[in-house]
Amino acid sequence: MAKKKEIFPFDENGGLINEPNFTYKLNDDELEKCLAQGEFLKAGQAGSVLWKVENSSMVFVADIIYDSYKNRRSTTLIFVRDINTGIKYPMFIAEYDRMLNNARTMGTVHGVFTFIRRGANYSLKWVSDVEWKIYYLIQKPPKSVS
């Protein structure tokens, strides 16, 4: 059985939205279009949300630094900022802690990142060297030597 494709919400600047307002949630028809086209722009009163289907371009290299934190309805988030693009991303505290403990660095973290979802919330996720090697081998298996 194939893994269900995840979709992620982004703002006009390309930043991940942690907890999209219910008016930006996709109905069944919109979800079907999103899955077929790879993305769907949902307009609302306060702007628009671009929903994107999980794909390999969602794994990217960035240099991030701590920006702020915020208590939300269902979670407390750390916000990190990509120092090259200025885009802010939410991160679950558990993901931030895992990143700092494994990256063994304080301040700017250079690494590979992707996105995850837990319940109704979305977050940036640091991809460890081991996870990245496994992902890369799955996406581009080595050519066999004949």
BELDACOR-V359005 format. One record per helix or strand. SS is the DSSP state (2 for helix, 1 for strand). FROM is the first residue (numbers start at 1). TO is the last residue. If there is no record, write none. Layout:
BEGIN
((SS,FROM,TO) (SS,FROM,TO))
END
This chain:
BEGIN
((1,7,10) (1,16,16) (2,22,24) (2,28,37) (1,39,44) (1,47,53) (2,56,58) (1,60,71) (1,76,82) (1,88,92) (2,93,103) (1,109,118) (1,121,127) (2,129,139))
END
